[in-house]
Every structure is written in structure tokens, then in C-alpha cells.
Amino acid sequence: MDKRVLLASPRGYCAGVDRAVETVRKALDLYGPPIYVRKEIVHNKHVVERLRGMGAIFVEEADEVPHGATVVFSAHGISPEVRRSAAERSLKTIDATCPLVTKVHNEARRFASEGYDILFIGHEGHEEVEGTIGEAPESITLVDGADGVANVEVKDPSRVIWLSQTTLSVDETMTTVSRLKERFPLLEAPPSDDICYATQNRQMEVKAIAPESDVLIVVGSKNSSNSVRLCEVALEAGAGASYLVDYAHEIDEAWVRDATTIGLTAGASVPDELVQDVLAWLAERGFNDVQETSGPREGTVFALPPELRADLRAAQEGAS
């Protein structure tokens, strides 16, 4: 039987990741290295290492950045406390938070100001979760999956709303919401879906190819929430097996030895060159028939952070 690859499309970089990575690159070009970045700009080992090689210095907290230096905030968002810390150190800040994460932050502030208990569905310890909860810590309760529902307490069951981390599994989130509604029948939903379009699209394409895939390979890093979710979605949708790798050389020959159909996708923080490397690896083992899905076209583009755009304009005007 012919060996084939079912290649998911869309896959890889989303608009928020592209904006964040380009922000660091442009900042390095404009200001010169070093440029400090709080946390990983996006959760991908290859991207972080490449930017480090260009002069980016990744730190855990703003208080590690030298007084007056330039720091970029990652795509996952930050809390007001982080902003205050940066201001106290007179840091020049560039906020590369994904606009879709900013939308959730705005919702959190709004509903907190209106007296709601906010049940935030997300994974404990994730940077996006920490940033969002930091917007209204007195009003937000973290619900880490359906198993966490039983322990939730609210002040007023008639004024409760749920929000979610943008990179979750859609199905997992709605299962948690259903459990929450059993406990809080008047639970309200956010005015628009919090799970980002790119996360949903990548999960939808994995669901489409998983039933035909003996093995489904996800290119992505282990600390990437959306990449990990793609592996889980693949198994739930019927893939024979699913594996997460950063690079082609991490694939175990034994995974594909008896396979005739390999599914392939990439998390939203993965450059396509890494996917092409996997395709080349598979081709060397006889998987030459590549069939690409025709999922939703993603035309979203986010503008660079306004503080960086202003400096780029000033530099261009000064040079002309």
C-alpha cells in the first residue's frame, strides 16, 4: 500500500505569534541588542533559540532587566503588577501580548467592575492564566478542567460568568462549561468565544485527518498548551497514536515503521520550516504522497505594538 501524509492546513504560526516574533526582530534591528524579553516570547524552543542568537535575552521577571533597558512582554500577556514592576525600573516596554489575549483581559476587567464572579477555565501556572487572573484577582476563580468544578465557590450564583484561556481544547472547555452550568444554572457565557480562531482551526483540521491516521505527529514544544492539546484532540478523534516533537530528528523510527498514513500538523507557535523538515524525514522513509487539507483560510494580520510602530516611524523620518 502507498505511504501517504495527511498534512493539516492551516497549521503553524498564527497572527499573534507572527506579530510577537516580528516585534522582537524589529526591536533588535531598531534599538540593537540586547533586547530583553520577559518569559519566552512564544512557547517554541526553536524560535526562542533563534532570537537568542540574534541578541534577545530571555528573563523570568522584569526585575532581572537592567534599569532603563528595553523589555518586550511575551504574546501570553501580563498582569498589571508586571507593568508596575517595569515602570519602577524605568524600563522601556514593548507589549507583544496577542490582541486575542488582550480581549480576554478587557473582559475580565469589565465583568469584575460589574460585580460578576468570573470562573476562568485554564491551566494552573500557564503565563496567560497568571496574566488574566492578575487583572482582577479578587473576582476570578481558576477552574482547571472539569475535575475542578466541584470545588468552585461564588458569592452570588445569579451573577456568574465564564471566560477561558485562548489555547484550550474546544471540547474540553465545553465539557467544563457544562459541568459548571449544572452547579450554576444562571452561568453566563462571554460575549464572544475566548478560544482563539487559530486554536479552533488547528483542532478542527486534526479532527478531520485523525481517523485516517495510523500516527499523527504534532510539531511543537512541550510547554506549548495548544500543541499539547492537538495531540490530545488527535487521540480523541481516532488517531492510532499521536506524538509531539520539536524537530524531525526526534521522531522514533518505530513510530512509523508499520504505518501507511501519517497525519501531520504544527502548533500555533511553530515556523513552517520545522514542518518541512518533518516532511523531508518522512519522504526519506517512503512517505512521498502528501495530501494537504483545505481548511479555513487565515487572513488575519495584527499590527505591531503601537510603541514600536511609533519608534519605527520616527527612525524612518529621521533617515529621510
HELIX and SHEET records of a PDB file:
HELIX    1   1 ALA A   15  TYR A   31  1                                  17    
HELIX    2   2 LYS A   45  MET A   54  1                                  10    
HELIX    3   3 ALA A   62  GLU A   64  5                                   3    
HELIX    4   4 PRO A   80  GLU A   88  1                                   9    
HELIX    5   5 PRO A   99  SER A  113  1                                  15    
HELIX    6   6 GLU A  127  ILE A  133  1                                   7    
HELIX    7   7 ALA A  146  ASN A  151  5                                   6    
HELIX    8   8 VAL A  170  ARG A  183  1                                  14    
HELIX    9   9 TYR A  197  ILE A  209  1                                  13    
HELIX   10  10 ALA A  210  GLU A  212  5                                   3    
HELIX   11  11 SER A  225  GLU A  236  1                                  12    
HELIX   12  12 ALA A  248  GLU A  250  5                                   3    
HELIX   13  13 GLU A  253  VAL A  256  1                                   4    
HELIX   14  14 ASP A  272  ALA A  283  1                                  12    
HELIX   15  15 PRO A  306  ALA A  319  1                                  14    
SHEET    1   A 5 SER A 242  VAL A 245  0                                        
SHEET    2   A 5 VAL A 215  VAL A 219  1                                        
SHEET    3   A 5 THR A 261  ALA A 266  1                                        
SHEET    4   A 5 ARG A   4  LEU A   7  1                                        
SHEET    5   A 5 ASP A 289  GLU A 292  1                                        
SHEET    1   B 4 ALA A  56  VAL A  59  0                                        
SHEET    2   B 4 ILE A  35  ARG A  38  1                                        
SHEET    3   B 4 THR A  70  PHE A  73  1                                        
SHEET    4   B 4 LYS A  92  ASP A  95  1                                        
SHEET    1   C 3 ILE A 140  VAL A 143  0                                        
SHEET    2   C 3 ASP A 117  ILE A 121  1                                        
SHEET    3   C 3 VAL A 160  SER A 164  1                                        
END                                                                             
